[in-house]
């Protein structure tokens, strides 16, 4: 049984549209850096935020920081299904856009 899928690597190689592996690795590395940037900013600004008169104590600050991982959990659980519907490339671009903005 032969399947025709325009998004396969064999098809891309025939048309000359195969991306080099280093470019894909570089883009994935960039996405990881941009995704982790919010935690760097949070950790850097947290002492200043806790001095504000909002009543934020260490427990609340830790809870807020841990919510990032709860969001990552839900994102990871849903990303596979979204990628099946929209395609991997579109899903990665959309997720990168969302967490970068």
C-alpha positions as CSV (number, residue, x, y, z in Angstrom):
1,X,0.0,0.0,0.0
2,X,1.5,3.3,-1.0
3,X,0.5,6.6,0.6
4,X,1.0,10.0,-0.8
5,X,1.6,12.7,1.7
6,X,3.1,15.9,0.5
7,X,4.8,16.6,3.8
8,X,7.2,13.7,3.9
9,X,10.9,13.9,3.9
10,X,11.2,11.9,0.7
11,X,8.9,14.3,-1.1
12,X,10.8,17.3,0.3
13,X,14.1,15.8,-0.9
14,X,12.7,15.4,-4.4
15,X,11.6,19.0,-4.6
16,X,14.8,20.3,-3.0
17,X,13.0,21.8,0.0
18,X,14.7,19.7,2.7
19,X,15.9,21.9,5.5
20,X,19.4,21.3,6.9
21,X,19.3,19.6,10.3
22,X,21.4,22.4,11.9
23,X,18.8,24.9,11.0
24,X,16.0,22.9,12.7
25,X,18.2,22.4,15.8
26,X,19.0,26.1,15.9
27,X,15.4,27.1,15.7
28,X,14.4,24.6,18.4
29,X,17.2,25.9,20.6
30,X,15.9,29.5,20.0
31,X,12.4,28.4,21.0
32,X,13.6,26.9,24.2
33,X,15.6,30.0,25.1
34,X,12.6,32.3,24.4
35,X,10.3,30.0,26.4
36,X,12.6,30.1,29.4
37,X,13.1,33.8,29.3
38,X,9.9,34.5,31.3
39,X,11.3,32.6,34.2
40,X,14.6,34.5,34.1
41,X,12.7,37.8,34.1
42,X,10.4,36.6,36.9
43,X,13.4,35.5,39.1
44,X,15.2,38.8,38.4
45,X,12.3,41.1,39.1
46,X,10.8,39.1,42.0
47,X,12.7,40.9,44.8
48,X,11.4,44.2,43.5
49,X,7.9,42.9,43.0
50,X,7.8,41.6,46.6
51,X,8.7,45.1,47.9
52,X,5.5,46.5,46.3
53,X,2.6,47.0,48.7
54,X,0.6,44.1,47.2
55,X,1.1,41.8,50.2
56,X,3.0,39.2,48.1
57,X,4.9,36.8,50.4
58,X,7.3,34.0,49.6
59,X,4.6,31.4,49.4
60,X,2.5,33.4,46.9
61,X,5.6,34.2,44.9
62,X,6.6,30.5,44.7
63,X,3.0,29.6,43.8
64,X,3.0,32.1,40.9
65,X,6.3,30.8,39.7
66,X,5.1,27.2,39.8
67,X,2.1,28.1,37.7
68,X,4.4,28.3,34.7
69,X,5.0,24.6,34.9
70,X,1.2,23.9,35.3
71,X,0.7,25.8,32.1
72,X,3.5,23.9,30.4
73,X,1.9,20.7,31.4
74,X,-1.4,21.6,29.8
75,X,0.4,22.9,26.8
76,X,2.4,19.7,26.4
77,X,-0.7,17.6,26.8
78,X,-2.6,19.5,24.1
79,X,0.2,20.3,21.7
80,X,0.2,16.8,20.1
81,X,-3.5,17.0,19.3
82,X,-3.2,20.5,17.9
83,X,-0.2,19.4,15.8
84,X,-2.2,16.6,14.4
85,X,-4.8,19.0,13.3
86,X,-2.8,22.0,12.2
87,X,0.6,20.4,11.3
88,X,3.8,20.5,13.3
89,X,5.2,23.6,11.7
90,X,2.1,25.7,12.2
91,X,1.8,24.5,15.8
92,X,5.4,25.3,16.7
93,X,5.1,28.7,15.1
94,X,1.8,29.5,16.9
95,X,3.1,28.3,20.3
96,X,6.3,30.3,19.8
97,X,4.3,33.3,18.9
98,X,2.0,33.0,21.9
99,X,4.7,32.5,24.6
100,X,7.0,35.2,23.0
101,X,4.3,37.8,23.0
